[in-house]
């Protein structure tokens, strides 16, 4: 059985880098440190789309430990 070629010289580089976020609602795309609206709320960092307001990422703030009930 022949193995598929994995030679990078024959493949073009990707158009986008891995740190690009995409808005599922409107298709807007930008780097993670791009034009996304950043809101800190309830111990979370929320990134929302500047075009439509859709939340594209929600993570605990760095340096804060989650509350244990």
trRosetta pair geometry for C-beta under 8 A, 3 or more apart (Angstrom, degrees):
i j d omega theta_ij theta_ji phi_ij phi_ji
5 10 6.5 7 131 49 135 147
7 10 4.9 63 91 7 105 106
7 11 7.5 154 94 -4 59 89
8 11 5.9 -70 -147 46 43 100
14 17 7.3 136 93 -85 115 33
16 20 4.6 -62 -180 11 116 155
16 29 7.5 -56 -123 163 139 143
17 20 5.8 126 65 -27 66 97
17 31 7.4 15 63 -107 119 94
19 31 5.6 28 114 -152 102 81
19 32 4.9 -83 176 -3 95 109
19 33 7.9 0 153 3 129 84
20 29 5.6 24 175 -180 110 107
20 30 7.0 -178 -147 102 76 14
20 31 6.0 -57 -98 -94 60 46
20 32 7.6 -132 -100 -36 15 70
21 29 6.8 179 88 -144 46 63
21 30 6.5 -16 55 65 87 63
21 31 7.5 61 11 164 83 14
21 32 5.6 99 -26 -91 111 65
21 34 7.7 -150 37 33 102 117
21 36 6.7 14 67 -63 144 139
21 47 7.0 -21 162 122 174 146
21 56 5.4 99 167 142 125 138
21 57 6.5 -76 -129 -32 142 123
22 27 7.0 -28 -169 -149 96 39
22 28 7.4 157 -156 83 49 47
22 29 4.8 -16 -103 -97 71 95
22 56 7.3 -178 84 -147 34 130
23 26 5.1 -2 106 49 130 79
23 27 6.3 -33 71 26 89 12
23 28 4.2 32 15 48 128 88
23 29 7.2 -135 9 -66 76 50
23 49 4.1 52 -107 -92 140 135
23 51 6.9 -156 38 46 170 113
23 52 6.6 136 167 39 146 114
23 54 5.3 116 -161 66 104 126
23 56 5.4 -85 -101 -80 65 126
24 54 6.7 -135 54 151 75 152
24 56 7.3 156 1 -114 82 84
25 49 6.7 -135 51 11 113 158
25 52 5.1 -132 103 96 129 152
25 54 3.9 170 6 -54 136 154
26 49 6.3 142 35 164 117 158
26 51 5.1 -125 91 99 159 132
26 52 4.4 156 -27 -18 134 136
26 54 6.9 178 1 5 93 130
28 49 5.2 127 51 -150 137 112
28 50 7.1 -159 173 48 164 77
28 51 4.8 170 -54 8 142 132
28 52 7.4 -173 -5 8 126 97
30 34 3.1 -140 155 97 115 159
30 35 5.3 -108 -143 31 173 82
30 36 6.4 -171 74 -39 125 84
31 34 4.2 128 53 -43 71 102
32 36 7.5 -33 -163 10 39 139
32 47 7.7 -76 -156 -101 71 167
32 57 7.8 21 -137 -5 95 166
35 50 5.1 -49 135 -11 102 150
36 47 4.3 10 156 -166 141 104
36 48 6.7 142 -172 59 87 32
36 49 7.0 -50 -126 -98 79 31
36 50 6.6 -141 -119 -32 29 92
36 56 6.8 -103 -129 48 129 127
36 57 7.8 15 -177 30 159 111
37 47 7.0 139 70 -158 50 50
37 48 4.7 -28 63 63 106 89
37 49 7.5 -6 16 73 98 15
37 50 5.6 135 -33 -84 93 72
37 53 7.8 -13 34 -118 143 57
38 45 6.5 -18 -163 -170 96 95
38 46 7.3 144 -156 76 45 51
38 47 5.9 -19 -97 -99 67 70
39 45 7.7 149 77 -159 44 47
39 46 4.6 -23 65 63 94 103
39 48 6.8 16 3 1 115 112
40 44 7.3 169 -153 84 50 43
40 45 5.9 -24 -100 -101 70 64
40 46 7.7 176 -86 18 20 79
40 61 6.4 42 -139 -84 104 128
41 44 6.0 -22 72 59 65 89
41 46 6.1 -12 30 1 105 125
43 60 6.2 -14 143 -144 93 78
43 61 5.7 -118 -175 13 54 107
43 64 5.5 -143 -152 124 99 152
43 66 7.6 122 142 -116 144 56
43 67 7.5 -174 -15 -19 172 101
44 58 5.6 8 173 -173 135 86
44 59 6.4 152 -158 81 83 29
44 60 5.9 -64 -106 -102 67 37
44 61 6.4 -157 -119 -32 14 78
45 57 7.9 -10 108 116 86 98
45 58 7.6 169 83 -150 49 42
45 59 5.4 -15 56 66 93 84
45 60 7.6 33 11 122 82 14
45 61 5.3 113 -35 -91 94 69
45 62 7.9 3 -18 -8 136 75
46 55 5.9 -52 -169 -134 106 110
46 57 7.3 164 -154 90 41 60
46 58 5.1 1 -109 -108 78 81
47 55 7.2 110 78 -159 50 62
47 56 5.3 -56 102 64 99 91
47 57 4.2 21 40 51 114 100
47 58 7.6 -141 26 -65 68 46
48 53 5.5 -2 165 -163 126 44
48 54 6.4 168 -157 82 81 31
48 55 5.1 -46 -97 -95 87 52
48 56 6.6 142 -121 7 30 81
49 52 5.0 9 94 49 132 77
49 53 6.0 -48 65 6 85 12
49 54 4.6 26 10 48 124 81
49 55 8.0 -111 -4 -58 80 13
49 56 5.9 96 -52 -31 84 117
55 58 6.0 17 170 -50 126 107
60 64 6.3 -136 169 77 100 99
60 66 6.1 -76 -114 -72 150 90
61 64 4.7 46 77 18 99 124
